[in-house]
Amino acid sequence: MKTGDRICALKEEKDALVLAHNYQRPEIQDVADFVGDSLELARMAESATKPLVVFCGVLFMAETAKILNPGKKVLVPVREATCPLADQLTPGMLARARADHPGAAVVLYINSTAACKALADVVCTSANAVGIVRSLDAPEVIVAPDANLAAYVQSQVPEKRIIAVPPGGHCYVHQDFTRQDVFSGRERGDTVICHPECRPEVQEASDHVASTGGMVQILRGQPPGRGWTVLTEREMGYRLRRLYPDQVVHVRDDAVCRDMKKTTLRDLLLSLEQERYEVVLPGETMENARGAIQRMLEAGR
Ligand code: SF4
């Protein structure tokens, strides 16, 4: 039996739900029960009814699934698949920022560790960061750990002062895009969409700034044959072409998140077979982080 078929059989046998992020390898996306962005996956994890959830993505995503559904067994196929952006923020940095700006609200990007989320007022994703910040009463808001997302929020919510912590926090995949990528797309006649983790000058030059879930929405229902340059991780191209085979989607082949590619079909198979590696978090961290994540989910309802 092929690996993919064995995975599908094991999903049935173990009554397991397999979730995969948009940046996962194509073959993982093909066997997953649901593929989406961080917000969609958080919602899916919250409402999961199956006893076993296998999360193909990076560690903070599996932690979020566990926090939202503590009664379920949540597995991450590769423990070493972490997010270098999330690792740029520590609880100590966040505590110092709070002390320096006592009146500021703390909005934490979902790309952060559970220990940091436990210290936040509310969590956000790239899909809802602007709406979450706008809904707060505080005139000053700490946004961590992605400074480009913080800059995007500042451009959309000028009435508040946004404080980026750390000041240079970034995702190395999105930081690599330049205005030249936007111009190259335009020369092809494409509409250009960039992720809010891209640099501010790339955001300003693009036609749209959107989360990966937002990109899915933008392309929905478009006339056939339209060209799109999508400035985000390469595998988003696979996802969009699969959803919209009549659209022409360009991505940069070297825009690769190494951690998102650590999970292979074999890792997923072993994870299902041996029920490894279970996500375990301290009870207090889970409880505090859950409050901040649920405030985000409730804000979107
Ligand atoms: S693409 Fe960037 S933000 Fe997303 S998991 Fe990889 S390093 Fe982290």
Residues whose N, C-alpha, C, O or C-beta is under 5 A from the ligand:
A	BS01	SF4	V58 C83 P84 L85 N111 C171 Y172 V173 C257
